[in-house]
C-alpha cells in the first residue's frame, strides 16, 4: 500500500531526499503552511501522515489522515482543536530532547550554584569584588548531598536524575503514575533503563512534600489541564530557604510573578527560566534585567541531532502505519500528553 506523506516544515532538501531514499514507496510532499492551506483537495484527501507544527486541516479535508506527527514534544497547542477531538493519532517528538534538556537543567543548576548571574553582573559592571565580597557572595552552593526535586518525571526527568546523581545529589521525582517511566528503546535517548533508576518517585498528589524537600527544583512537567498553575505562591513558599528553581516546562505552570517576588526578597536563591507565559518575552519584562536570574529564549529542548533523529522517527511511524502497528510517541488524550 502506498502511503502519502505531507510536511509543512522548513526542513532541508537533503532531509526529504533521504526520506525518499529510505522509503521509496511513500509519496512525499512538502508545502509551506500557506501552500498547504491552498493545496488541491485531491492531495489533502490522500494524506496518511501529516508532519507539522501548528497547521491542522479540517477533518473533512483529510479523510484518509491516520497520523499527525508533531514537530514538538508538547501538545498544549493542539488541545481544543478539531484534530484533538478526532480519532486521528497524534505523535510527538518525545525521546529526541531528553539529553539536551537534561544538560541544560544541570548547566543551569551549576550556574546558579556557582553564582554565575552575579558574576556576570560584575563583568558587565567591570567590577572586581574584594576578597571579603567574593567569600560573602560568590562562594558556591554545595551540591553533593542536596536534594533535587523534579516535577514531571518522564524521560527528560530520568536523564536529569542520571546527571544529578553524578554530582552526588539525591533525587526525588513526581510523576502522574508515581512509577518509573518506560520509553521506546529506539527513540528514548536517555542512557539509563528505568529499572536502574535509584530515584524516589512519588505521585503528583505529593507535590507539597517534594517542594519542602527540594534544595533545587526542576520543573519539566507537560502543560495540561491538571498542571496549569500548579506551582503558585503557596507551593513556592514550601521550598527550603534559598532554594534554586529551574523551569524548562511551559509557561503557565509556575506563577512567574510569585517566583520573581521570592527571588527578589531572597526566599529563593536563584532561578533559571527558559519558558514564559508570554513568548517571545516582551522587552518590557522585568526578567530581562533581573540580576539573580538566568533567562534563556526557550532553547533547552534544541537537539544537536534533530534532523537525523526526526527522520528516524518519521520513517519509523510511516513504516508502522503501513504495517498496521501502533505508532511511536502516540499522545494519550486522557492524560493530555
C-alpha positions in Angstrom: 0.0 0.0 0.0 1.4 3.4 -1.0 1.3 6.0 1.8 1.1 9.7 1.2 3.2 12.0 3.5 2.8 15.8 3.7 5.2 18.1 5.5 4.6 21.8 6.3 8.0 22.1 8.0 11.0 24.1 6.7 13.4 21.1 6.6 16.4 21.0 4.3 16.2 19.4 0.8 18.6 16.7 1.9 16.1 15.6 4.6 13.4 14.9 2.1 15.8 13.3 -0.3 16.9 10.9 2.4 13.2 10.2 3.3 12.5 9.3 -0.3 15.6 7.1 -0.5 14.7 5.2 2.7 11.0 4.8 1.8 10.8 4.9 -2.0 7.2 3.6 -1.9 6.0 6.6 0.1 4.5 9.6 -1.9 6.3 12.5 -0.3 5.0 16.1 -0.5 6.3 19.3 1.1 4.4 22.6 1.3 4.6 25.7 3.4 1.6 26.1 5.8 0.2 28.8 3.4 0.6 26.5 0.4 -1.0 23.6 2.3 -4.0 25.7 3.2 -4.5 26.3 -0.6 -3.5 22.8 -1.7 -5.6 20.7 -4.1 -8.4 18.8 -2.4 -7.2 15.7 -4.1 -3.8 15.8 -2.4 -5.2 16.6 1.0 -7.7 13.8 0.7 -4.9 11.3 0.2 -2.6 12.3 3.0 -2.0 9.5 5.5 0.6 11.2 7.7 0.8 15.0 8.2 4.1 16.3 9.6 3.5 19.7 11.1 3.8 22.1 14.0 0.6 24.2 14.0 -1.1 23.8 10.7 -4.1 21.5 11.1 -6.6 21.0 8.3 -10.3 20.4 8.9 -11.1 16.7 9.3 -13.3 16.7 6.3 -10.4 17.8 4.1 -8.2 14.9 5.1 -10.5 11.8 5.3 -7.5 9.4 4.9 -5.4 11.0 7.6 -4.3 8.5 10.2 -1.4 10.2 12.0 -0.3 13.8 12.7 3.4 13.8 13.5 4.1 16.9 15.5 7.4 18.8 15.5 7.1 19.4 19.2 7.2 17.5 22.4 4.3 19.4 23.9 0.7 19.2 22.7 -0.9 22.0 24.7 -1.4 23.9 21.4 -3.4 21.0 19.9 -5.9 20.6 22.7 -9.2 22.3 21.9 -8.8 21.9 18.2 -10.9 19.6 15.9 -7.8 17.4 15.5 -7.7 16.7 19.2 -11.4 15.7 19.1 -10.9 13.5 16.1 -9.8 9.8 16.0 -6.6 10.7 14.2 -3.4 9.5 16.1 -1.1 12.3 17.2 2.6 11.7 17.7 5.2 13.9 19.4 8.9 14.3 19.2 9.3 12.6 22.6 12.7 11.0 23.1 14.6 13.5 21.0 15.0 16.2 23.6 15.8 14.4 26.9 19.6 14.6 26.6 19.9 18.3 25.7 17.2 19.3 28.1 18.9 17.4 30.9 22.2 19.0 30.0 20.5 22.4 30.1 19.0 21.7 33.5 22.3 20.7 35.0 24.1 23.6 33.4 21.5 25.9 35.0 21.9 24.3 38.4 25.7 24.6 38.2 25.5 28.2 37.0 23.1 29.1 39.8 25.1 27.2 42.4 28.3 28.9 41.3 26.7 32.4 41.4 27.1 33.0 37.7 24.3 35.5 37.3 26.0 37.7 39.9 29.5 37.0 38.4 28.2 38.1 35.0 26.8 41.3 36.6 30.3 42.0 37.9 31.7 41.5 34.4 29.1 43.8 32.9 29.9 46.5 35.5 33.7 45.9 35.1 33.8 45.4 38.9 36.3 43.2 40.6 34.9 42.3 44.0 37.1 42.4 47.1 38.2 39.2 48.8 35.6 39.7 51.5 32.8 40.2 48.9 33.9 37.1 47.0 33.7 35.0 50.1 30.4 36.5 51.2 28.5 36.5 47.9 30.3 34.3 45.4 31.2 31.1 47.3 29.3 28.3 45.5 26.4 26.3 46.9 27.2 22.7 47.8 25.5 20.2 45.5 26.7 16.9 46.9 24.1 15.8 49.4 21.5 18.4 48.2 18.0 17.1 47.2 16.9 17.8 43.6 13.2 17.6 43.1 11.9 17.0 39.6 8.3 17.9 38.8 7.4 15.8 35.8 9.4 12.6 36.0 9.3 11.3 32.5 12.1 10.5 30.0 13.6 14.0 30.4 13.4 13.8 34.2 15.1 10.5 34.3 18.0 11.8 32.3 18.2 14.9 34.6 18.4 12.5 37.5 21.2 10.5 35.9 23.3 13.6 35.6 22.4 14.9 39.0 23.5 11.6 40.6 26.9 12.1 39.1 27.2 15.3 41.2 26.2 13.5 44.4 22.7 14.8 44.6 19.7 12.9 45.9 16.8 13.0 43.6 13.0 12.8 44.2 10.7 12.9 41.2 7.0 13.5 40.7 5.1 11.7 38.0 1.4 11.2 37.2 1.6 7.4 38.0 4.2 7.6 40.7 6.1 4.8 38.9 9.3 4.6 36.8 8.9 5.7 33.2 9.5 3.2 30.3 10.3 4.7 26.9 10.5 3.2 23.5 14.1 1.9 23.4 14.8 3.1 19.8 13.7 6.6 20.5 14.4 7.0 24.2 17.7 8.9 24.2 18.1 8.7 27.9 21.1 6.5 28.7 19.7 4.5 31.7 16.9 2.0 31.8 14.1 2.7 34.2 14.9 -0.5 36.2 18.3 1.0 37.1 17.0 4.3 38.3 17.5 4.9 42.0 15.2 8.0 42.1 12.4 8.1 44.6 9.3 8.6 42.5 6.1 10.0 44.0 2.6 10.7 42.6 1.6 14.2 41.8 -0.6 14.4 44.9 2.6 14.6 46.9 3.8 17.9 45.3 3.9 19.7 48.6 6.2 17.1 50.1 8.6 17.4 47.2 8.6 21.2 47.4 9.5 21.0 51.1 12.4 18.7 50.4 13.9 20.3 47.3 17.1 22.3 47.7 16.9 22.5 43.9 13.7 22.3 42.0 13.5 21.5 38.2 10.1 21.8 36.6 9.7 19.8 33.4 6.0 18.6 33.6 3.9 18.9 30.4 1.3 21.7 30.4 -2.2 20.1 30.8 -5.4 21.0 32.5 -4.1 19.4 35.6 -0.7 21.1 35.6 -1.7 24.6 34.7 -1.0 27.0 37.6 0.2 24.0 39.7 3.1 25.9 41.3 2.0 29.2 42.8 2.9 31.3 45.7 1.7 28.7 48.2 3.9 26.0 46.8 6.9 28.2 46.3 6.7 29.1 50.0 7.2 25.5 50.9 10.7 25.4 49.4 13.7 25.5 51.8 15.1 29.0 52.2 17.5 29.8 49.4 16.3 27.0 47.1 17.2 27.1 43.4 14.4 26.8 40.8 14.8 25.8 37.1 11.8 26.0 34.8 12.1 24.2 31.4 8.5 23.1 31.2 6.0 25.5 29.7 4.7 28.9 30.6 1.5 28.7 32.7 2.8 26.1 35.1 4.8 28.3 37.5 3.5 31.6 38.8 6.1 34.0 37.3 5.2 36.9 39.5 5.4 34.9 42.6 8.7 33.4 41.5 10.2 36.8 40.8 8.9 38.2 44.1 10.6 35.4 46.1 13.8 35.7 44.1 14.0 39.4 44.9 13.3 39.1 48.6 15.8 36.3 48.9 13.5 33.4 49.8 14.6 31.8 46.6 18.4 31.8 46.0 18.4 31.8 42.2 16.2 30.9 39.2 16.7 29.8 35.6 13.7 30.3 33.3 13.6 29.1 29.7 9.8 29.3 29.2 7.4 32.1 29.9 3.7 32.9 29.9 4.2 35.3 27.0 6.6 34.3 24.3 8.5 35.9 22.8 9.3 37.6 26.2 8.4 41.3 25.7 11.2 43.9 26.0 9.3 45.4 29.0 9.5 42.2 31.0 11.4 42.6 34.3 13.0 39.3 33.8 15.5 40.8 31.3 17.2 42.9 33.9 16.8 40.6 37.0 20.3 40.0 38.2 19.5 36.9 40.1 18.1 35.0 37.1 19.4 33.1 34.2 17.0 33.9 31.3 17.1 32.0 28.0 14.7 32.1 25.0 13.1 28.6 25.0 16.2 26.8 23.9 16.5 23.9 26.4 14.9 21.4 24.0 17.0 22.2 20.9 18.7 19.0 19.9 22.1 18.8 18.1 21.0 15.7 16.1 17.4 17.0 15.5 17.3 16.3 11.7 18.7 12.8 11.9 16.5 11.8 14.9 13.4 13.4 13.4 14.0 11.5 10.1 14.3 8.2 12.0 11.1 8.9 13.9 9.1 9.8 10.7 10.5 6.7 8.9 9.5 4.5 11.8 6.0 5.9 12.1 5.4 5.6 8.3 6.6 2.0 8.4 4.3 1.3 11.4 1.3 2.8 9.6 2.0 0.7 6.5 2.2 -2.4 8.7 -0.8 -1.6 10.9 1.3 -1.3 14.1 0.9 1.3 16.8 2.9 4.5 16.2 5.8 5.7 18.4 5.1 8.5 20.8 1.3 8.5 20.4 -0.4 11.1 22.6 -2.7 9.8 25.4 -5.6 12.2 25.1 -6.8 11.2 28.6 -3.6 12.2 30.3 -3.1 15.1 27.9 0.4 14.3 26.6 
